[in-house]
């Protein structure tokens, strides 16, 4: 019985540790922009257009079919943002 509890605790520790590491790495891939109310922007995204409504970025990891990656959705949620609607290839 003690071996089962020990194995379960060890497995739980690895899962929690892995989740913390994944979360930390995912968050570090984005930078908060001062001019966009601390909105997290992927560090690898390229600024395509500036206008009065906001900035448009090109980012190869966002796709028309799959939308934004799970790690970016986590970064948005961690910073208090919610995912908006998708229109074709544009993700707002």
TORBAGU-554515 format. One record per atom (N, C-alpha, C): atom name; x, y, z. Coordinates in nm, 2 decimals, always signed. Example, Ala and Ser with C-alpha at 12.3 -4.5 7.8 and 13.67 -1.06 7.14 Angstrom:
+-------+--------+--------+--------+
| atomo |     c1 |     c2 |     c3 |
+-------+--------+--------+--------+
|     N |  +1.32 |  -0.57 |  +0.78 |
|    CA |  +1.23 |  -0.45 |  +0.78 |
|     C |  +1.32 |  -0.33 |  +0.78 |
|     N |  +1.28 |  -0.22 |  +0.71 |
|    CA |  +1.37 |  -0.11 |  +0.71 |
|     C |  +1.29 |  +0.00 |  +0.79 |
+-------+--------+--------+--------+
***
This chain:
+-------+--------+--------+--------+
| atomo |     c1 |     c2 |     c3 |
+-------+--------+--------+--------+
|     N |  +0.08 |  -0.12 |  +0.00 |
|    CA |  +0.00 |  +0.00 |  +0.00 |
|     C |  +0.09 |  +0.13 |  +0.00 |
|     N |  +0.20 |  +0.12 |  +0.08 |
|    CA |  +0.28 |  +0.24 |  +0.09 |
|     C |  +0.35 |  +0.26 |  -0.05 |
|     N |  +0.38 |  +0.15 |  -0.12 |
|    CA |  +0.45 |  +0.17 |  -0.25 |
|     C |  +0.36 |  +0.24 |  -0.35 |
|     N |  +0.23 |  +0.20 |  -0.35 |
|    CA |  +0.13 |  +0.26 |  -0.44 |
|     C |  +0.11 |  +0.41 |  -0.41 |
|     N |  +0.11 |  +0.45 |  -0.28 |
|    CA |  +0.10 |  +0.59 |  -0.24 |
|     C |  +0.22 |  +0.66 |  -0.28 |
|     N |  +0.34 |  +0.60 |  -0.26 |
|    CA |  +0.47 |  +0.66 |  -0.30 |
|     C |  +0.47 |  +0.68 |  -0.45 |
|     N |  +0.43 |  +0.58 |  -0.53 |
|    CA |  +0.43 |  +0.60 |  -0.67 |
|     C |  +0.34 |  +0.70 |  -0.72 |
|     N |  +0.22 |  +0.71 |  -0.66 |
|    CA |  +0.12 |  +0.81 |  -0.69 |
|     C |  +0.17 |  +0.95 |  -0.66 |
|     N |  +0.23 |  +0.97 |  -0.55 |
|    CA |  +0.29 |  +1.10 |  -0.51 |
|     C |  +0.40 |  +1.14 |  -0.61 |
|     N |  +0.49 |  +1.05 |  -0.64 |
|    CA |  +0.60 |  +1.07 |  -0.73 |
|     C |  +0.54 |  +1.11 |  -0.87 |
|     N |  +0.45 |  +1.04 |  -0.92 |
|    CA |  +0.38 |  +1.07 |  -1.05 |
|     C |  +0.32 |  +1.21 |  -1.05 |
|     N |  +0.25 |  +1.24 |  -0.94 |
|    CA |  +0.18 |  +1.37 |  -0.92 |
|     C |  +0.29 |  +1.48 |  -0.92 |
|     N |  +0.40 |  +1.46 |  -0.85 |
|    CA |  +0.51 |  +1.56 |  -0.85 |
|     C |  +0.56 |  +1.59 |  -0.99 |
|     N |  +0.59 |  +1.48 |  -1.06 |
|    CA |  +0.64 |  +1.49 |  -1.20 |
|     C |  +0.54 |  +1.57 |  -1.29 |
|     N |  +0.41 |  +1.53 |  -1.28 |
|    CA |  +0.31 |  +1.60 |  -1.36 |
|     C |  +0.30 |  +1.75 |  -1.32 |
|     N |  +0.30 |  +1.78 |  -1.20 |
|    CA |  +0.29 |  +1.92 |  -1.16 |
|     C |  +0.41 |  +2.00 |  -1.20 |
|     N |  +0.53 |  +1.93 |  -1.17 |
|    CA |  +0.65 |  +2.00 |  -1.21 |
|     C |  +0.66 |  +2.02 |  -1.36 |
|     N |  +0.62 |  +1.92 |  -1.44 |
|    CA |  +0.61 |  +1.94 |  -1.59 |
|     C |  +0.52 |  +2.05 |  -1.63 |
|     N |  +0.40 |  +2.06 |  -1.57 |
|    CA |  +0.31 |  +2.16 |  -1.60 |
|     C |  +0.36 |  +2.30 |  -1.57 |
|     N |  +0.43 |  +2.31 |  -1.46 |
|    CA |  +0.49 |  +2.44 |  -1.42 |
|     C |  +0.60 |  +2.48 |  -1.52 |
|     N |  +0.68 |  +2.39 |  -1.56 |
|    CA |  +0.79 |  +2.42 |  -1.65 |
|     C |  +0.73 |  +2.45 |  -1.79 |
|     N |  +0.63 |  +2.38 |  -1.84 |
|    CA |  +0.57 |  +2.41 |  -1.96 |
|     C |  +0.50 |  +2.55 |  -1.96 |
|     N |  +0.43 |  +2.58 |  -1.85 |
|    CA |  +0.37 |  +2.71 |  -1.83 |
|     C |  +0.47 |  +2.82 |  -1.84 |
|     N |  +0.58 |  +2.80 |  -1.76 |
|    CA |  +0.69 |  +2.90 |  -1.76 |
|     C |  +0.75 |  +2.93 |  -1.90 |
|     N |  +0.78 |  +2.82 |  -1.97 |
|    CA |  +0.84 |  +2.84 |  -2.10 |
|     C |  +0.74 |  +2.90 |  -2.20 |
|     N |  +0.61 |  +2.86 |  -2.19 |
|    CA |  +0.51 |  +2.92 |  -2.27 |
|     C |  +0.49 |  +3.07 |  -2.25 |
|     N |  +0.49 |  +3.11 |  -2.13 |
|    CA |  +0.48 |  +3.25 |  -2.09 |
|     C |  +0.60 |  +3.33 |  -2.14 |
|     N |  +0.72 |  +3.27 |  -2.13 |
|    CA |  +0.85 |  +3.35 |  -2.16 |
|     C |  +0.86 |  +3.37 |  -2.31 |
|     N |  +0.78 |  +3.31 |  -2.40 |
|    CA |  +0.79 |  +3.32 |  -2.54 |
|     C |  +0.71 |  +3.45 |  -2.59 |
|     N |  +0.65 |  +3.52 |  -2.50 |
|    CA |  +0.57 |  +3.63 |  -2.53 |
|     C |  +0.61 |  +3.76 |  -2.45 |
|     N |  +0.59 |  +3.87 |  -2.51 |
|    CA |  +0.63 |  +4.00 |  -2.44 |
|     C |  +0.50 |  +4.09 |  -2.43 |
|     N |  +0.49 |  +4.15 |  -2.32 |
|    CA |  +0.37 |  +4.24 |  -2.30 |
|     C |  +0.41 |  +4.38 |  -2.36 |
|     N |  +0.32 |  +4.43 |  -2.44 |
|    CA |  +0.34 |  +4.56 |  -2.51 |
|     C |  +0.27 |  +4.67 |  -2.43 |
|     N |  +0.35 |  +4.78 |  -2.40 |
|    CA |  +0.29 |  +4.89 |  -2.33 |
|     C |  +0.19 |  +4.97 |  -2.40 |
|     N |  +0.21 |  +4.98 |  -2.53 |
|    CA |  +0.11 |  +5.06 |  -2.61 |
|     C |  -0.02 |  +4.98 |  -2.64 |
|     N |  -0.02 |  +4.85 |  -2.61 |
|    CA |  -0.14 |  +4.77 |  -2.63 |
|     C |  -0.20 |  +4.72 |  -2.50 |
|     N |  -0.19 |  +4.80 |  -2.39 |
|    CA |  -0.25 |  +4.76 |  -2.26 |
|     C |  -0.19 |  +4.63 |  -2.21 |
|     N |  -0.06 |  +4.61 |  -2.23 |
|    CA |  +0.01 |  +4.49 |  -2.18 |
|     C |  -0.04 |  +4.36 |  -2.25 |
|     N |  -0.09 |  +4.37 |  -2.37 |
|    CA |  -0.13 |  +4.26 |  -2.45 |
|     C |  -0.01 |  +4.17 |  -2.48 |
|     N |  -0.01 |  +4.04 |  -2.46 |
|    CA |  +0.11 |  +3.96 |  -2.49 |
|     C |  +0.12 |  +3.93 |  -2.64 |
|     N |  +0.24 |  +3.97 |  -2.69 |
|    CA |  +0.27 |  +3.95 |  -2.83 |
|     C |  +0.38 |  +3.85 |  -2.85 |
|     N |  +0.37 |  +3.75 |  -2.93 |
|    CA |  +0.48 |  +3.65 |  -2.95 |
|     C |  +0.61 |  +3.72 |  -2.99 |
|     N |  +0.72 |  +3.68 |  -2.93 |
|    CA |  +0.85 |  +3.75 |  -2.96 |
|     C |  +0.89 |  +3.72 |  -3.10 |
|     N |  +0.84 |  +3.61 |  -3.16 |
|    CA |  +0.88 |  +3.58 |  -3.30 |
|     C |  +0.78 |  +3.65 |  -3.40 |
|     N |  +0.68 |  +3.72 |  -3.36 |
|    CA |  +0.58 |  +3.78 |  -3.45 |
|     C |  +0.65 |  +3.91 |  -3.51 |
|     N |  +0.61 |  +3.93 |  -3.64 |
|    CA |  +0.66 |  +4.05 |  -3.71 |
|     C |  +0.55 |  +4.15 |  -3.72 |
|     N |  +0.58 |  +4.28 |  -3.69 |
|    CA |  +0.48 |  +4.38 |  -3.70 |
|     C |  +0.46 |  +4.41 |  -3.85 |
|     N |  +0.33 |  +4.40 |  -3.90 |
|    CA |  +0.30 |  +4.41 |  -4.04 |
|     C |  +0.23 |  +4.54 |  -4.06 |
|     N |  +0.15 |  +4.59 |  -3.97 |
|    CA |  +0.07 |  +4.71 |  -4.00 |
|     C |  +0.04 |  +4.78 |  -3.86 |
|     N |  +0.05 |  +4.92 |  -3.86 |
|    CA |  +0.01 |  +5.00 |  -3.75 |
|     C |  -0.11 |  +5.09 |  -3.80 |
|     N |  -0.21 |  +5.09 |  -3.72 |
|    CA |  -0.32 |  +5.19 |  -3.75 |
|     C |  -0.39 |  +5.23 |  -3.62 |
|     N |  -0.49 |  +5.31 |  -3.63 |
|    CA |  -0.56 |  +5.36 |  -3.51 |
|     C |  -0.64 |  +5.26 |  -3.43 |
|     N |  -0.67 |  +5.15 |  -3.50 |
|    CA |  -0.74 |  +5.04 |  -3.43 |
|     C |  -0.65 |  +4.95 |  -3.36 |
|     N |  -0.53 |  +4.94 |  -3.39 |
|    CA |  -0.43 |  +4.85 |  -3.33 |
|     C |  -0.32 |  +4.81 |  -3.42 |
|     N |  -0.24 |  +4.72 |  -3.38 |
|    CA |  -0.13 |  +4.67 |  -3.46 |
|     C |  -0.16 |  +4.53 |  -3.52 |
|     N |  -0.11 |  +4.51 |  -3.64 |
|    CA |  -0.13 |  +4.38 |  -3.70 |
|     C |  +0.01 |  +4.31 |  -3.71 |
|     N |  +0.01 |  +4.19 |  -3.66 |
|    CA |  +0.13 |  +4.11 |  -3.66 |
|     C |  +0.12 |  +3.99 |  -3.75 |
|     N |  +0.23 |  +3.95 |  -3.81 |
|    CA |  +0.23 |  +3.82 |  -3.88 |
|     C |  +0.31 |  +3.72 |  -3.79 |
|     N |  +0.25 |  +3.60 |  -3.77 |
|    CA |  +0.31 |  +3.50 |  -3.69 |
|     C |  +0.29 |  +3.37 |  -3.75 |
|     N |  +0.39 |  +3.30 |  -3.78 |
|    CA |  +0.38 |  +3.17 |  -3.86 |
|     C |  +0.31 |  +3.06 |  -3.78 |
|     N |  +0.31 |  +3.07 |  -3.64 |
|    CA |  +0.25 |  +2.96 |  -3.56 |
|     C |  +0.10 |  +2.97 |  -3.56 |
|     N |  +0.04 |  +3.09 |  -3.59 |
|    CA |  -0.10 |  +3.10 |  -3.59 |
|     C |  -0.15 |  +3.06 |  -3.73 |
|     N |  -0.25 |  +2.98 |  -3.74 |
|    CA |  -0.29 |  +2.93 |  -3.88 |
|     C |  -0.44 |  +2.95 |  -3.89 |
|     N |  -0.48 |  +2.95 |  -4.02 |
|    CA |  -0.62 |  +2.96 |  -4.05 |
|     C |  -0.70 |  +2.84 |  -4.00 |
|     N |  -0.64 |  +2.73 |  -4.01 |
|    CA |  -0.71 |  +2.60 |  -3.97 |
|     C |  -0.71 |  +2.58 |  -3.82 |
|     N |  -0.60 |  +2.59 |  -3.76 |
|    CA |  -0.58 |  +2.56 |  -3.62 |
|     C |  -0.60 |  +2.68 |  -3.52 |
|     N |  -0.60 |  +2.80 |  -3.58 |
|    CA |  -0.61 |  +2.92 |  -3.49 |
|     C |  -0.48 |  +2.95 |  -3.42 |
|     N |  -0.49 |  +2.99 |  -3.29 |
|    CA |  -0.36 |  +3.01 |  -3.22 |
|     C |  -0.32 |  +2.89 |  -3.14 |
|     N |  -0.19 |  +2.87 |  -3.11 |
|    CA |  -0.14 |  +2.76 |  -3.04 |
|     C |  -0.19 |  +2.76 |  -2.89 |
|     N |  -0.20 |  +2.64 |  -2.83 |
|    CA |  -0.24 |  +2.63 |  -2.69 |
|     C |  -0.16 |  +2.72 |  -2.60 |
|     N |  -0.03 |  +2.72 |  -2.62 |
|    CA |  +0.06 |  +2.80 |  -2.53 |
|     C |  +0.03 |  +2.95 |  -2.54 |
|     N |  -0.01 |  +3.00 |  -2.65 |
|    CA |  -0.05 |  +3.14 |  -2.66 |
|     C |  -0.18 |  +3.16 |  -2.60 |
|     N |  -0.27 |  +3.07 |  -2.61 |
|    CA |  -0.40 |  +3.08 |  -2.54 |
|     C |  -0.38 |  +3.09 |  -2.39 |
|     N |  -0.28 |  +3.01 |  -2.34 |
|    CA |  -0.25 |  +3.01 |  -2.20 |
|     C |  -0.19 |  +3.14 |  -2.16 |
|     N |  -0.10 |  +3.20 |  -2.24 |
|    CA |  -0.04 |  +3.33 |  -2.21 |
|     C |  -0.15 |  +3.44 |  -2.21 |
|     N |  -0.24 |  +3.43 |  -2.30 |
|    CA |  -0.35 |  +3.53 |  -2.30 |
|     C |  -0.43 |  +3.52 |  -2.17 |
|     N |  -0.47 |  +3.40 |  -2.13 |
|    CA |  -0.55 |  +3.38 |  -2.01 |
|     C |  -0.47 |  +3.43 |  -1.89 |
|     N |  -0.34 |  +3.39 |  -1.88 |
|    CA |  -0.26 |  +3.43 |  -1.77 |
|     C |  -0.25 |  +3.58 |  -1.75 |
|     N |  -0.26 |  +3.65 |  -1.86 |
|    CA |  -0.25 |  +3.80 |  -1.86 |
|     C |  -0.39 |  +3.87 |  -1.85 |
|     N |  -0.49 |  +3.79 |  -1.83 |
|    CA |  -0.63 |  +3.85 |  -1.82 |
|     C |  -0.70 |  +3.88 |  -1.94 |
|     N |  -0.66 |  +3.82 |  -2.06 |
|    CA |  -0.72 |  +3.84 |  -2.18 |
|     C |  -0.81 |  +3.72 |  -2.22 |
|     N |  -0.90 |  +3.74 |  -2.31 |
|    CA |  -0.98 |  +3.63 |  -2.36 |
|     C |  -0.97 |  +3.62 |  -2.51 |
|     N |  -0.97 |  +3.50 |  -2.56 |
|    CA |  -0.96 |  +3.48 |  -2.71 |
|     C |  -1.09 |  +3.54 |  -2.77 |
|     N |  -1.07 |  +3.61 |  -2.88 |
|    CA |  -1.18 |  +3.67 |  -2.95 |
|     C |  -1.23 |  +3.58 |  -3.06 |
|     N |  -1.29 |  +3.64 |  -3.16 |
|    CA |  -1.34 |  +3.56 |  -3.28 |
|     C |  -1.23 |  +3.55 |  -3.39 |
|     N |  -1.25 |  +3.45 |  -3.47 |
|    CA |  -1.16 |  +3.43 |  -3.59 |
|     C |  -1.24 |  +3.45 |  -3.71 |
|     N |  -1.18 |  +3.52 |  -3.81 |
|    CA |  -1.24 |  +3.55 |  -3.94 |
|     C |  -1.15 |  +3.51 |  -4.05 |
|     N |  -1.17 |  +3.39 |  -4.10 |
|    CA |  -1.08 |  +3.34 |  -4.21 |
|     C |  -0.94 |  +3.33 |  -4.15 |
|     N |  -0.84 |  +3.39 |  -4.21 |
|    CA |  -0.70 |  +3.38 |  -4.17 |
|     C |  -0.67 |  +3.48 |  -4.06 |
|     N |  -0.76 |  +3.57 |  -4.03 |
|    CA |  -0.73 |  +3.67 |  -3.93 |
|     C |  -0.78 |  +3.62 |  -3.79 |
|     N |  -0.70 |  +3.63 |  -3.69 |
|    CA |  -0.74 |  +3.59 |  -3.56 |
|     C |  -0.73 |  +3.72 |  -3.47 |
|     N |  -0.84 |  +3.76 |  -3.41 |
|    CA |  -0.84 |  +3.88 |  -3.33 |
|     C |  -0.84 |  +3.85 |  -3.18 |
+-------+--------+--------+--------+
***
